[in-house]
Amino acid sequence: MSALIESDSSSDRTRLIDLIHGYRATCMIVAAIELGLFDALRDAPVGEDLLAGRLRAHRPSLQRLVRGLAVLGLVERRPAGVGLTAMGRLLVDADAGVRERALLAGAEYLPAWQGLRHGVATGGTAFDHAFGMSAWEHRQRHPDLNACLNRTMADDQARSGRAIACACDFSRFRLVVDVGGGQGALIAEILTRWPQPAGLVFDQPHVVAGAAEVLAAAGVQGRCRVVGGSFFESVPAGGDAYVLQHILHNWPDERCAAILRNCRAAMAAGSVLLVVENIVPDDADPTAHVAMLDLHMMVMLGGRERTRGEFRSLLQAAGFELAHCVSTHAAVEMLEAIAA
């Protein structure tokens, strides 16, 4: 029995140390991206001497990084040189949406998460404490990071868009307004599946600047308008359905209230509001994904994941009545609300 206990204890200790050292993998991946290592291996394996020359890197140090990346399963040594594994190839795949997440992690997430203690102790936003400004302001000053965020958001919308388009009968609407719709990936999916409605994608002007290309690629540009603005000021009127996909979790309650009130002011009688969010169970712990995402929202933006009851309270305070909820996938639900 004592041997079994010792084995379990050793296993727990090893796993705990691996968790503590998780930052190493992030930093290795980010460094390799910034060096251009994955791009250099895109087409074919490359010998380590040639690779060091192409990257203008210190060969012995590069060799050690390559060895570490091999441990992570991102590269492998072959007779022809260092090559990408299937997982490593995701970092050069423009459709995978992974590379941009790594760059954001290195530039913003790691420094912000180091302020977690401050956020928990004070209730403040760790990112603001670490950078002296909000994440939104920081990205306005760094267009490359803003482009990374837009790319990751478009990827998330595209991957969840099909489930959302299937979860609701959009044929009953004349005009679907995607509030905070980024570059239009979700509205493109909805209009592709449902030929009846027209669409409108609404977000900040510098964000929706890239929407025309997305809509054109989906073949729905003739059925969708693009409008720039701030949902804290107003929302375009005239829609039958207003969609908020993973918008409210970015913000504390008072900011959510402003968004919802502006949606309510834009809506005519009979219009519906569709809120797509991760749902925290009222009487159980959330999934690991939702729990970690909730902490990430707290650290980065001061937002949060919410229970269905908390969403109901937000909606009621803004003049809505929660009509029903539909599961789209995993912990994500679509909450359909009508004017109270």
N, C-alpha and C positions, 0 to 999 in steps of 0.2 A: 504493500500500500504506500509506504513512504517513497518508494522509487517512482510510483505513478504520480504522486503529488509533486515531487521534484521535477518530473518531466513536464507536467502542466505548467508549473511555475516558470520553468525555463522557456517554454513556448510563449507564455504571456510576456515575459521580459523581452524576448526577441521581437515579437510583434510590436511591442510598445516602442522599442528603440527604432524599428523601421518607421513607425509613425512619426517619431520625433525628427528623423532624418529625411522626411519627405521633401523638404526644401531642396535637397541636393538634385533630385531628378528634375525639378522645375528649372533650376539654374543651369544644369547641363543642356537641357533642350533649348532654352533661350539662347545660351552662348553659341550653340551649334547653328541655330537659325541666323544669328547676327553675323557669325563668321562666314556664312554662305555654304556650310558643309553639306546640308541636305540638297541644296540646289546643284552643287557640284557633282552629286551622285545621281542626279535625276535620270540621266540617259543610260549610264552604264557604270559598272564598278571602276574605281580608280585606285592605282597603287598609292601607298602612303607617302612616298617621296614626292610623287607628282601632285598629290592632294595638298601637301604642305606648301608646295610652290604656288599652286593656284590660289590658295587661301592666304598666302603670305603669312603663314603661321610658323611658330617655333615647333619643329618637327617632333622632338621628344614629348613636348606638352600635348601636341595634337594627338600623338599616338596614345597617350593616357586617356584623353577625352574619348577617342574612338573606342577604346577598351571599355570605358564606362557606358557609352551608348550601346555597345553590344550587350552588356549586362542587362540594360533596360529593354533589349529586344528591338531596337530601332535600326541598327546596322549589323552587318555580319562580315567576317573576313572570308573571302573567296580566293580561288587561285588567281583570278584576274585583278584582285585588289579588294578594297572596301566597297560593299554594296548596300543598298537599302533593303530592309525587310518589308513585308507587306504593311506592317504598322508604321514603319518609318516613312513609307511612301505617302501616307496620309498628310505628312507635313509639306509635301510639294504638290498635293492635289488641290487645285483651286476650288473644287466643289465640296471638299471635306469640312471646311470651316474650322480647322484645328490650329493652323499656324497663327492666325490672328489672336486666338485665345491665349496662346503661349506668350506672344509679345505683350498683350495686356497684362498677363500675370507677372511678367518680369518688370514692366514699367510702373504698374499701378497696384496690382493686387498684393504682391509681397510687401511693399512699403506700407500699404494701408492696413493689412492684417497685423502688422507689428504693433499697431495702435489699438489692438482689440482690448487690452486691459483698460486703456483710457476710456474707450467707449462703454464698456461694461460698468466701470466705476462711476461715470458721469452721466450716461445716457446720451452722450454726444455721438457724432458721426466720426469714426476713426479716420476715414479718408481726409476729412476736413482738418482734423488735428495734425495729420502727418504732412499734408501738402499746403496747408494754409488757404485752401479754397475748396469748392465743391468739385466732385468728379466731372460735372457738366462744364464748369469753368475751365478745368484743367484740359479737357479734350478740345475745347474751343481754342486754346493756346497751342495745342499740339495736333494739327490736322491729321498726322499719320496715325495717332491713336484713335482719333475720331473715326477715321476710315476703318480701322480694325474693329471698332465697336459696331459700326454700321454693317460690316461684313458678317460678324457673328450673329447680330440680330436678324439679318436677312436669312442666314442659314437656319436659325431656330424657327423662324416663321415658315420657311419652306418645308422643314421637316415635320412641323406640327400642323401645317395648313390643311393637308388632306384630311386628317382626323377631324379638324374643326369644320371643314366644308361638308363633311358627311354627317356631322352631329346635329345639323340644323337644316330645316327646309327653307333655303334662301329663295326659292321660287315665289314665295308670297310677298317679296319686297320689290319695289321699283328701284330704289336707290339704297345701296349699302355704303355707309361711311365708316372707313377704318380710321379711328382716332388714334394718333400716335403710331401710324401704320408704317413708319420707316420708309423703305424704298419699294413698298408695294407687293412684297412676296405673298402675303396672306390674301390680299384682295385679288391678286392674279389667280391664285388657286381657287378662290370662291367663284370668280367669274368664268373660269375654265370649266368648272364642274356644272355650274348653273347658268344657262344661257339667257334666263329671263331678266335678271336685274342689271342695272348699271352700277358703277362703283365710283367712289371718291376716296383717294388716299390723302390724309391730312397729317402733316408733321412739320417740324421746323424747316424753314426754307433750305438750309444747307443740307438737310437730310433727304428731303423729297427730290432734291436735284438729281439724284440717281434713279428715280422711280421710272422715268420714261423708258429706259433701257430694259428694265425688268418686265414692264407691261408689254413692251414690244416683243420681247422674246417669248412671252406667253400668248401673243396674238390677241390681246384684249385691250390694246391701247385706245381703240375707237370707242370702247364702252366705259372708259374710266378717266375721270379728271384728277388732276394733281393740284393740291392747294397747300401753300405754305402758311404757317402761323403758329401761335402758341395756344395750347389748350387751357392754359391758365388765364387767358384773356377772353377767348370765345371759340366756338366750334361751328363749322359750317352748318347752316340750316337746310331743311328740305329732305332729309333722309327718312326712310322708313325703318331702317335698322342702323344702330350705331354700335360698333365693335370696339372694345377695349381689350386687346390681347396682351397680357403680361405688362400692363401699364401701372396699375394701382399698386402692385407690390414694390414699385420703385420709390414710393412716397409715404411719408407719415400721414396720419389720419386727416389732419387739417388741409394738406395739399390735395389729398384724394377728394375731400369734400368740394374743393374749388373745381376740380376736373368734372366731377359728377354734376354739380350745379350748372356748369356751362353746357354739358351734354343735355341736361333737362331743359335748359332755356332754348336750345336749338331744335328740340323735338316737337313735332306736331301731335295732335291727338291720334292715337293708334300706333305711334312709333314704338319700337322696342329697343332696349339696351341689352347688348350681349357682352358679358364680362367673362373673359377667359383667364383663369388663374389656377395656380396650385392651391389645393385646399388642405389645411391642417385639420385633422380629425378633432371633433369636439371632445371626445372621450378616450383618446388613445394617442400614443406618440406618433409623430409623422414618420414617413419613410426617411431613410438616410439622406436621399437626394433632397427632399424638401427641408429637412433640418439643416443641412449644410447651406442650401440656397437661402434660407431664412437668415442665417448668420451672415452670409455674404451681402445680403441687402442691408443689414444693419451696419456692417463695416463700411461699405462703399457709398451708400446713398441715404442711410437713415430710414429706409423702408422696411417692409416686413411681409412675410407670408401670413395669411389670415385663415381663421375658421369660417365655415359657412355662416355661423351666427354673427361674426364680426362683419362680414360683407353685408349681411342683411341690415345691420344697424347703420352702416355707412350709406347704403342705398335709401333706407327710410329717411334718414336725415336730409338727403338731397331731393326728396320728393318722389321716390320710386317705391314700388312694391315688388318684392321678389316673387315671380310667378312660378318658376320651376328650375330645376338643375338637371343638366345632362352630362354624364361622364364622356370625355373625349378619348383620353388614354392615360394610363397610370393614375397619378393623383390629380390630374388636370380636369377641371370641370368648366362647363359653360353655364353661367348663371343668367337666366333670361328675366329681365325686369321690365315693368311697364310703369307709366306715369300713375302715381297714386291718385 
